[in-house]
């Protein structure tokens, strides 16, 4: 969980900066809307790099081991984050600044693409029977403090005079990642290898090319995970990244007000995600996920209505509902639910491929699509809401069709839901 917190701090920090700052630092020649779109485009590069990370680290995670992949992804996430804080601005080196930004963002995306699967499997495969949902929710819960820390860091520098924030203040949260990188390495180096991987290794059940086996023998599972995850990841990045730009740019709400609301939503989700994991252990993880999909259908329109009030209390309530409730029900049980769709010998490759493809489509395009739909609606978010509701409905159907129990190493038949 702590390692995941550190990696997601780095990733979310970029998203927040893309919404608030990077259009002015790296794309000042564009008008505000086009500058924001350009900043979100560099943001999206990290998502499109995720499937590559999922394929590469999934392969070696199934062949070499889960632990070593977690250590590599941690370094690949932390070092580019520190270097982003050192990139000169557009005024200093022109478009080379944006090129360097894209390269470092790509490396971040590759790292996150491999990190999620390893972190979840280390938790789920170490967990005792009957508690896999709770254990699997803990890496997921690490997203909340990661978001909290990144939002807090950006809120702190946003309080500076704008000239100071744009010249040097925005760099501080990125450079501070060096401390988190050292802490994360110390934690992960002490974690034992996954028992399931060691059992698979002892039984001689390693697959030569795990990805090929996933695509030929488990295409149904891949498609169901992609469909379910697509609704969750689009919901999250629309709420956290697009809504931040929408609230500050279109509604004129102060940045600090929205960031504070996001931090409250993240703080609540830190507690509700493990609760959702525990609830999944009792009633079934896919049913908790389906409740979250229903939550998207209910809260989607309400969320934007609450933002439109421009009142801190209502904005905070909207973020708590969107992140602390709906997102927690979707994201909390995902670790155990998605892991249950693949056997151990291809599990890292299977969940990484499916989750990162949907992450590239949903997370990478969410801010861009939502910004385009906002323009299509002349500043009204009504089309954005329909976009979210459609994907929420698809996610619920896909979860309903999933298996509820994990396939076992020995090759027994899957148990139907």
C-alpha positions as CSV (number, residue, x, y, z in Angstrom):
1,X,0.0,0.0,0.0
2,X,2.8,2.4,0.9
3,X,4.7,1.7,-2.3
4,X,1.5,2.2,-4.3
5,X,0.9,5.5,-2.5
6,X,4.3,6.8,-3.6
7,X,3.9,5.8,-7.2
8,X,0.4,7.3,-7.5
9,X,1.6,10.5,-5.9
10,X,4.0,10.8,-8.8
11,X,1.3,10.0,-11.4
12,X,-1.4,12.2,-10.0
13,X,1.0,15.1,-9.4
14,X,1.4,15.3,-13.2
15,X,-2.4,15.2,-13.8
16,X,-3.0,18.1,-11.4
17,X,-0.2,20.1,-12.9
18,X,-1.5,19.4,-16.4
19,X,-4.9,20.8,-15.4
20,X,-3.6,23.9,-13.7
21,X,-0.1,24.8,-14.7
22,X,1.5,23.1,-17.7
23,X,-0.5,25.0,-20.3
24,X,1.2,28.2,-19.0
25,X,4.7,26.7,-18.6
26,X,5.0,24.5,-21.7
27,X,2.3,25.8,-24.1
28,X,2.1,29.6,-23.5
29,X,1.7,30.3,-27.3
30,X,-1.7,28.7,-27.3
31,X,-5.0,30.2,-26.2
32,X,-6.2,28.9,-22.8
33,X,-8.5,26.2,-24.1
34,X,-6.0,24.9,-26.7
35,X,-3.2,25.1,-24.1
36,X,-5.2,23.0,-21.7
37,X,-5.9,20.4,-24.5
38,X,-2.2,20.3,-25.3
39,X,-1.3,19.8,-21.6
40,X,-3.9,17.0,-21.4
41,X,-2.5,15.5,-24.6
42,X,0.9,15.1,-22.9
43,X,-0.9,13.7,-19.9
44,X,-2.6,11.1,-22.1
45,X,0.8,9.9,-23.3
46,X,1.3,8.2,-19.9
47,X,-1.9,6.3,-20.4
48,X,-1.1,5.1,-23.9
49,X,2.3,3.8,-22.6
50,X,0.6,1.7,-19.9
51,X,-0.3,-1.3,-22.1
52,X,3.3,-1.6,-23.1
53,X,4.3,-1.6,-19.4
54,X,1.6,-4.1,-18.7
55,X,2.8,-6.4,-21.5
56,X,6.5,-6.2,-20.6
57,X,6.2,-6.4,-16.8
58,X,3.4,-8.9,-17.0
59,X,5.6,-11.2,-19.0
60,X,8.5,-11.0,-16.6
61,X,6.2,-11.0,-13.6
62,X,4.8,-14.4,-14.6
63,X,8.3,-15.7,-15.7
64,X,10.7,-14.1,-13.1
65,X,8.6,-13.1,-10.2
66,X,6.3,-10.3,-8.8
67,X,8.8,-8.7,-6.4
68,X,11.5,-7.8,-8.8
69,X,9.0,-6.1,-11.1
70,X,7.7,-3.9,-8.2
71,X,11.2,-2.6,-7.5
72,X,11.9,-1.8,-11.2
73,X,8.6,0.0,-11.6
74,X,9.1,2.1,-8.5
75,X,12.4,3.4,-9.8
76,X,11.0,4.0,-13.3
77,X,8.2,6.1,-11.8
78,X,10.2,8.1,-9.3
79,X,13.2,9.2,-11.4
80,X,11.2,10.7,-14.3
81,X,9.0,12.6,-11.8
82,X,12.2,14.2,-10.3
83,X,13.4,15.0,-13.8
84,X,10.1,16.7,-14.7
85,X,10.8,19.1,-11.9
86,X,14.1,20.1,-13.6
87,X,12.8,20.6,-17.2
88,X,13.4,24.2,-18.4
89,X,10.3,26.1,-19.5
90,X,9.1,26.9,-23.0
91,X,10.6,30.4,-22.6
92,X,14.0,28.9,-22.1
93,X,14.3,26.1,-24.6
94,X,11.1,26.3,-26.7
95,X,9.3,23.2,-27.9
96,X,12.1,21.0,-26.6
97,X,10.6,21.5,-23.1
98,X,7.4,19.8,-24.3
99,X,9.3,17.0,-26.0
100,X,11.2,16.2,-22.8
101,X,7.9,16.3,-20.9
102,X,6.4,13.8,-23.3
103,X,9.4,11.4,-23.0
104,X,9.4,11.5,-19.2
105,X,5.6,11.1,-19.1
106,X,5.9,8.0,-21.4
107,X,8.4,6.4,-18.9
108,X,5.9,7.1,-16.1
109,X,3.2,5.4,-18.0
110,X,5.3,2.3,-18.7
111,X,6.1,2.0,-15.0
112,X,2.5,2.4,-13.8
113,X,1.4,-0.1,-16.5
114,X,3.5,-2.8,-14.8
115,X,3.2,-1.6,-11.2
116,X,-0.5,-2.2,-10.6
117,X,-0.6,-5.8,-11.5
118,X,2.4,-6.6,-9.3
119,X,1.2,-4.7,-6.3
120,X,-2.3,-6.3,-6.4
121,X,-1.0,-9.8,-6.9
122,X,1.5,-9.5,-4.1
123,X,-1.4,-8.5,-1.8
124,X,-4.0,-11.0,-3.1
125,X,-1.6,-14.0,-3.4
126,X,-0.3,-13.4,0.1
127,X,-3.8,-13.1,1.6
128,X,-5.4,-15.9,3.6
129,X,-8.7,-17.5,2.3
130,X,-11.7,-15.3,3.0
131,X,-9.7,-12.1,3.2
132,X,-8.5,-11.7,-0.4
133,X,-10.8,-8.8,-1.0
134,X,-9.6,-6.9,2.0
135,X,-5.9,-7.6,1.3
136,X,-6.5,-6.8,-2.4
137,X,-8.1,-3.5,-1.5
138,X,-5.1,-2.2,0.4
139,X,-2.9,-1.4,-2.7
140,X,-6.0,0.2,-4.1
141,X,-6.4,2.2,-0.9
142,X,-2.9,3.5,-1.6
143,X,-4.3,5.5,-4.5
144,X,-6.2,7.7,-1.9
145,X,-3.1,9.0,0.0
146,X,-1.2,9.3,-3.2
147,X,-4.0,11.6,-4.5
148,X,-4.2,13.3,-1.2
149,X,-0.4,14.0,-1.0
150,X,-0.3,15.3,-4.6
151,X,-3.3,17.5,-4.2
152,X,-1.9,18.8,-0.9
153,X,1.4,19.6,-2.5
154,X,-0.2,21.4,-5.4
155,X,-2.5,23.3,-3.2
156,X,0.5,24.5,-1.1
157,X,2.3,25.8,-4.2
158,X,-0.9,27.2,-5.6
159,X,-1.1,29.5,-2.5
160,X,2.1,31.2,-3.7
161,X,1.9,34.4,-5.8
162,X,1.3,33.3,-9.3
163,X,4.6,34.6,-10.6
164,X,6.5,32.5,-8.0
165,X,4.4,29.5,-8.5
166,X,5.0,29.5,-12.3
167,X,8.7,30.2,-12.1
168,X,9.8,27.8,-9.4
169,X,7.0,26.8,-7.0
170,X,5.4,24.1,-9.2
171,X,8.8,22.3,-9.3
172,X,9.0,21.6,-5.6
173,X,6.4,18.7,-5.4
174,X,8.1,16.9,-8.3
175,X,11.6,17.3,-6.7
176,X,10.2,16.1,-3.3
177,X,9.6,12.7,-4.9
178,X,13.2,11.8,-4.3
179,X,12.4,11.3,-0.6
180,X,9.4,9.1,-1.4
181,X,11.4,7.0,-3.9
182,X,13.9,6.1,-1.1
183,X,11.2,5.2,1.3
184,X,9.4,3.1,-1.3
185,X,12.6,1.2,-2.2
186,X,13.2,0.4,1.5
187,X,9.7,-1.0,1.9
188,X,9.5,-3.1,-1.2
189,X,13.0,-4.6,-0.9
190,X,11.8,-6.3,2.4
191,X,8.6,-7.9,1.0
192,X,8.7,-11.7,0.4
193,X,7.9,-13.1,-3.1
194,X,4.3,-14.2,-3.8
195,X,3.5,-17.7,-2.4
196,X,1.4,-18.4,-5.5
197,X,4.4,-17.6,-7.8
198,X,6.7,-19.8,-5.7
199,X,4.1,-22.7,-5.8
200,X,3.8,-22.3,-9.6
201,X,7.6,-22.3,-9.9
202,X,7.9,-25.4,-7.8
203,X,5.2,-27.2,-9.8
204,X,6.9,-26.3,-13.1
205,X,3.8,-24.6,-14.4
206,X,5.5,-21.5,-16.0
207,X,4.2,-20.5,-19.4
208,X,6.7,-19.7,-22.1
209,X,4.8,-16.7,-23.5
210,X,2.1,-15.8,-21.0
211,X,0.5,-13.1,-23.2
212,X,-0.1,-15.5,-26.0
213,X,-1.9,-17.9,-23.6
214,X,-4.0,-15.0,-22.3
215,X,-5.1,-14.0,-25.7
216,X,-5.8,-17.5,-27.0
217,X,-7.3,-19.2,-23.9
218,X,-8.8,-16.3,-21.9
219,X,-10.1,-13.7,-24.4
220,X,-13.5,-13.5,-22.6
221,X,-11.9,-12.6,-19.3
222,X,-9.8,-9.9,-21.0
223,X,-12.8,-8.3,-22.6
224,X,-14.9,-8.4,-19.4
225,X,-12.1,-6.8,-17.4
226,X,-11.6,-4.1,-20.1
227,X,-15.3,-3.3,-20.1
228,X,-15.6,-3.1,-16.3
229,X,-12.5,-1.1,-15.8
230,X,-13.3,1.3,-18.6
231,X,-16.3,2.7,-16.6
232,X,-14.3,3.0,-13.4
233,X,-11.2,4.7,-14.8
234,X,-13.2,7.1,-16.9
235,X,-15.2,8.1,-13.9
236,X,-12.2,8.7,-11.8
237,X,-10.2,10.8,-14.2
238,X,-13.2,12.8,-15.3
239,X,-13.9,13.6,-11.7
240,X,-10.4,14.3,-10.6
241,X,-8.7,15.8,-13.7
242,X,-11.3,17.1,-16.1
243,X,-13.6,18.4,-13.3
244,X,-10.7,20.4,-11.9
245,X,-10.1,22.2,-15.2
246,X,-13.9,22.6,-15.7
247,X,-14.5,24.0,-12.3
248,X,-11.6,26.5,-12.4
249,X,-11.8,27.4,-16.1
250,X,-15.6,27.3,-16.9
251,X,-17.2,27.9,-13.5
252,X,-14.5,30.3,-12.2
253,X,-14.1,28.5,-8.9
254,X,-10.8,29.1,-7.1
255,X,-8.2,26.3,-7.6
256,X,-7.7,25.9,-3.9
257,X,-11.5,25.3,-3.3
258,X,-11.6,22.4,-5.8
259,X,-8.3,20.9,-4.6
260,X,-9.6,20.9,-1.0
261,X,-12.7,19.1,-2.1
262,X,-10.7,16.5,-3.9
263,X,-8.6,16.0,-0.8
264,X,-11.7,15.4,1.3
265,X,-13.0,12.9,-1.2
266,X,-9.6,11.1,-1.2
267,X,-9.4,11.0,2.5
268,X,-12.8,9.4,2.8
269,X,-11.9,6.8,0.1
270,X,-8.9,5.7,2.1
271,X,-11.3,4.2,4.6
272,X,-14.1,3.2,2.3
273,X,-11.9,1.2,-0.1
274,X,-10.9,-1.4,2.5
275,X,-14.5,-1.5,3.7
276,X,-15.6,-2.3,0.2
277,X,-12.9,-5.0,0.0
278,X,-14.2,-6.6,3.2
279,X,-17.8,-6.3,2.0
280,X,-16.8,-8.1,-1.2
281,X,-15.4,-11.0,0.9
282,X,-18.8,-11.4,2.4
283,X,-21.2,-10.9,-0.5
284,X,-19.0,-11.3,-3.5
285,X,-16.6,-8.8,-5.1
286,X,-18.5,-8.4,-8.3
287,X,-21.6,-7.4,-6.5
288,X,-19.8,-4.5,-4.7
289,X,-18.4,-3.4,-8.0
290,X,-21.9,-3.5,-9.5
291,X,-23.1,-1.3,-6.7
292,X,-20.4,1.2,-7.8
293,X,-21.6,1.0,-11.4
294,X,-25.2,1.9,-10.2
295,X,-23.6,4.7,-8.2
296,X,-22.2,6.2,-11.4
297,X,-25.7,6.2,-12.9
298,X,-27.1,8.0,-9.8
299,X,-24.3,10.4,-9.0
300,X,-23.2,11.3,-12.5
301,X,-25.5,14.3,-13.0
302,X,-25.7,15.2,-9.3
303,X,-21.9,15.7,-9.2
304,X,-21.9,18.4,-11.9
305,X,-25.0,20.1,-10.3
306,X,-23.1,20.3,-7.0
307,X,-20.1,21.8,-8.7
308,X,-22.3,24.4,-10.4
309,X,-23.4,25.7,-6.9
310,X,-19.8,27.2,-6.6
311,X,-20.1,26.6,-2.8
312,X,-17.3,24.9,-1.0
313,X,-19.6,22.6,1.1
314,X,-21.5,21.4,-2.0
315,X,-18.3,20.9,-4.0
316,X,-16.8,18.9,-1.2
317,X,-20.0,16.8,-0.9
318,X,-19.8,16.1,-4.7
319,X,-16.1,15.0,-4.3
320,X,-16.9,12.8,-1.3
321,X,-19.8,11.1,-3.2
322,X,-17.8,10.7,-6.4
323,X,-14.5,9.6,-4.9
324,X,-15.2,8.4,-1.4
325,X,-18.3,6.4,-2.2
326,X,-18.8,5.6,-5.9
327,X,-15.1,5.2,-6.8
328,X,-14.4,3.2,-3.6
329,X,-17.1,0.7,-4.5
330,X,-15.6,0.3,-8.0
331,X,-11.9,0.4,-7.2
332,X,-11.8,-1.3,-3.8
333,X,-12.9,-4.8,-4.9
334,X,-11.1,-4.7,-8.3
335,X,-7.8,-6.3,-7.1
336,X,-9.5,-9.6,-6.0
337,X,-12.2,-9.5,-8.7
338,X,-9.9,-9.0,-11.7
339,X,-7.3,-11.4,-10.3
340,X,-10.0,-14.1,-10.1
341,X,-10.5,-14.0,-13.9
342,X,-7.0,-15.6,-14.6
343,X,-5.0,-18.6,-13.4
344,X,-1.8,-17.9,-11.5
345,X,0.6,-18.8,-14.4
346,X,-0.7,-16.0,-16.6
347,X,-2.4,-13.8,-13.9
348,X,0.1,-10.9,-14.0
349,X,0.0,-10.7,-17.8
350,X,-3.8,-11.1,-17.9
351,X,-4.8,-8.4,-15.4
352,X,-2.1,-6.0,-16.5
353,X,-3.0,-6.2,-20.2
354,X,-6.7,-5.8,-19.6
355,X,-6.5,-3.1,-17.0
356,X,-3.9,-1.0,-18.9
357,X,-5.7,-1.2,-22.2
358,X,-8.8,0.2,-20.5
359,X,-6.7,2.7,-18.6
360,X,-5.3,4.0,-21.9
361,X,-8.7,4.3,-23.5
362,X,-10.6,5.6,-20.4
363,X,-8.0,7.5,-18.4
364,X,-6.0,8.7,-21.3
365,X,-8.9,10.0,-23.3
366,X,-11.3,11.0,-20.5
367,X,-10.1,14.6,-20.1
368,X,-9.8,15.1,-23.8
369,X,-13.2,13.6,-24.6
370,X,-14.8,15.4,-21.7
371,X,-13.3,18.8,-22.8
372,X,-14.6,18.2,-26.4
373,X,-18.0,17.3,-25.1
374,X,-18.1,20.3,-22.9
375,X,-17.4,22.5,-26.0
376,X,-20.0,20.6,-27.9
377,X,-22.5,21.4,-25.2
378,X,-21.6,25.2,-25.2
379,X,-20.2,24.9,-21.7
380,X,-22.9,22.6,-20.4
381,X,-21.6,19.2,-19.0
382,X,-24.8,17.3,-20.2
383,X,-22.9,15.3,-22.8
384,X,-20.2,14.6,-20.4
385,X,-22.8,13.1,-18.0
386,X,-24.2,10.9,-20.7
387,X,-20.7,9.7,-21.5
388,X,-20.2,8.7,-17.9
389,X,-23.6,7.0,-17.6
390,X,-23.1,4.9,-20.7
391,X,-19.7,3.6,-19.6
392,X,-21.1,3.0,-16.1
393,X,-23.9,0.8,-17.5
394,X,-21.3,-1.2,-19.6
395,X,-19.2,-1.7,-16.5
396,X,-22.1,-3.1,-14.5
397,X,-23.0,-5.6,-17.2
398,X,-19.4,-6.8,-17.6
399,X,-19.0,-7.3,-13.8
400,X,-22.3,-9.3,-13.8
401,X,-20.8,-11.6,-16.4
402,X,-17.5,-12.2,-14.5
403,X,-16.5,-15.3,-12.6
404,X,-16.7,-14.9,-8.8
405,X,-14.0,-17.4,-7.9
406,X,-10.4,-17.7,-8.9
407,X,-9.1,-20.5,-11.1
408,X,-6.5,-22.7,-9.4
409,X,-3.0,-23.7,-10.3
410,X,-3.7,-27.3,-10.8
411,X,-6.1,-26.6,-13.7
412,X,-9.4,-27.6,-12.3
413,X,-12.5,-26.1,-14.0
414,X,-13.4,-22.5,-13.3
415,X,-16.3,-22.2,-10.9
416,X,-19.2,-20.2,-12.4
417,X,-20.5,-17.1,-10.7
